[in-house]
Amino acid sequence: MTRRVQILVALVLTALWGAGIYAAHANGHLRFLDHLEATLTDLRTQIRGVQVPPDLVTIVAIDDTVVKRGGSYPLPRADLARVVDTIVQFKPKVVAIDLLLVDRSAAIGDATLANTLATGPMVLAAAAIFPTASETVAPSSEGPLTVLPQAERFLLPLPAFVAHAEVGVVNVATGQSGSPLSVPMLFRTHDKVELSFPLRVATRALDKPLTIAPDHLMLGDRVVPTDTDFALPITYYGPRRTIRTVSAQSIFDGTLSRAAIENRIVVIGASVAGGGDFYPTPFDSLMPGVEVISTAITHLVAGDGIVRDRKVHIADALAAILLPVLLVGLLAWRRSALGIMAAAAVMIAWAGLNLLAFTHGVWLNGATTLAAAVPPVAIFAGVQLWAGGRRTQYFAAKSRSLALFQAPAVQEWLARDPNFLSKPVRQDAAVVFIDLSGFTALSERTDPDALRDLLKAFHALIDKAAVDCGGMVTGFLGDGAMLLFGLPHAMPDDAARALKCSIDLHRGVERWIASLPPAIGGQVGFKIGAHFGPIVASRLGESHQHITATGDTVNVASRLMEVAAQNDARLALTDTLLDAADFRGAPDGVLTGPLLTQVRGRSGVVTVWFWRDRNGPSQAATKAEMID
């Protein structure tokens, strides 16, 4: 399978994964994502910071001060009637009582409250009773309202109270973290649909007709975006008491400000420690339920709620599919740190866009997109790392294999510069040739395996001498080798290092031959030729290239081996090499010459010197060296 096909398969699988994650979560599965989304929502709310709410609602709190005054909770109906009566006298738009008035109390108290409720615009709280701890959804066979939370029944205020007021269901929907993230606007039983408490209050306060559209609500001609189940997403303005709050005790004390009530929505609710309902929110570990309800009322009346409607869900679906595809595509496009950086930049940009949208009133889901993106990206990155490790091992093996055929210096410079010697280079260099004598005759009588071991030891000796002196073996020629001093760049001591290498080879090969069995060592010898001058260094070959040098200098160095053998010597050096090396003699060597001679295939005369080891095992070439 080609890499392009592999990438295409990875992208398709990533897209399918993202679509599957979104569909599963949208259908009520993967509930753990709700907890993650609640956590992310709290974080985004805290980053957005505290906001000043529209000054539309006043909460009259039945708090600990009131309870201490009266000595009991719930508040007696006669006291509640006094609270309501005082508020009505200050001309509010509507009075919303977030208390469940479902039980009878003292007859005179109930009668007093009923009469008081008739004096102004009132909305009372009812509760939806569900058959289980979680809200159920009916099968989708009766139109858009089938997605509403279906209650078993509604717990309504006493009939005497309902006769003078409107009723709204006060239940809120809490997320996995316990924090209310939305408030259902509509509830249903098997035979009726009931408005929520905030929606009933807002409708009364605005005095606008309510229209239920297939995927949103309308208050008059204003659209109220809701979630797909007609729930109103809420986002908190700040900690408790961010919405204007006064204690009901101010009514009993006679200190209630008319400005806090007049022409405003007034919500009466409990904030008694241990007695009222409290919820954790991003800014507060304990926020009274009445302030949660008041937040929803403010969103409805002011139109400043956060949007999480059908269009936002479509954007969530596209993000769950396209973001992981883009990240995997970036990792596949650039299999390097640059690709990882690009993917990280895209992820940061998405997080920034998500936060920016939230702060501007659009709630894009974060948990679903993360669940869609992180696993395929992590798996793909892991596969990339594994494949990269395999490729590294493969190329390391190839490099080790190449090391067996190329000199270390050649490998090093090719690794640094793949175009090394792609164009021929003319320069001065020192060239050394070495060849075994008598090897042809020996190979006729020697076992091939033994012959291979012999050559292997010989080549290893040459390679070590070349490396020690900074030279390069450009090629082994069977029982001989060519060494070059001057690559990758010409150096002032090229000739001196070539001379030292020639002498080291002379001594090393003599000792090696002396260590061979007499039946072999007595039949072989060696000869070395070394010269310095201009060469042309280049790559030769097409499908298989090798680095070498050509020119008259190379030819002369090769022919000097014949001159050495003809003059009972093993090492022949030109005066050009000695002059370039600034040779002043060696304490353990004898230099004889000069000899003015011609070399085969060349018309000019060469000045040759012969170097012999004063302490070596032999001062003259063997018969084999003379004839091979």
Secondary structure, DSSP 8 states (H G I E B T S, - for coil): --HHHHHHHHHHHHHHHHHHHHHHHHTT--THHHHHHHHHHHHHHHHH------TTEEEEEE-HHHHHHHS-SS--HHHHHHHHHHHHHT--SEEEEES---S---HHHHHHHHHHHTTS-EEEEEEEE-SSSS-EE--S-SSGGGGSEE-SEEE---HHHHTTSEEEE---EE-TTS-EEEEESEEE-SS-EEEBHHHHHHHHHHT--EEE-SSEEEETTEEEE--TTSEEE----SSTT-S-EEETHHHHHT---GGGTTTSEEEEEE--TTTS-EE--SS-S-EEHHHHHHHHHHHHHHT---B-SHHHHHHHHHHHHHHHHHHHHHHHH--SHHHHHHHHHHHHHHHHHHHHHHHTTB---SHHHHHHHHHHHHHHHHHHHHHHHHHHHHHHHHHHHHHTTS-HHHHHHHHH-TTTTSS-EEEEEEEEEEEEESHHHHHHHS-HHHHHHHHHHHHHHHHHHHHHTT-EEEEE-SSEEEEEES-SS--TTHHHHHHHHHHHHHHHHHHHHHHS-HHHHTT-EEEEEEEEEEEEEEEE-SSS-EEEEESHHHHHHHHHHHHHHHTT-SEEEEHHHHHHHT----TTEEEEEEEEEE-TT--SEEEEEEEEETTSS-SS--HHHHH-
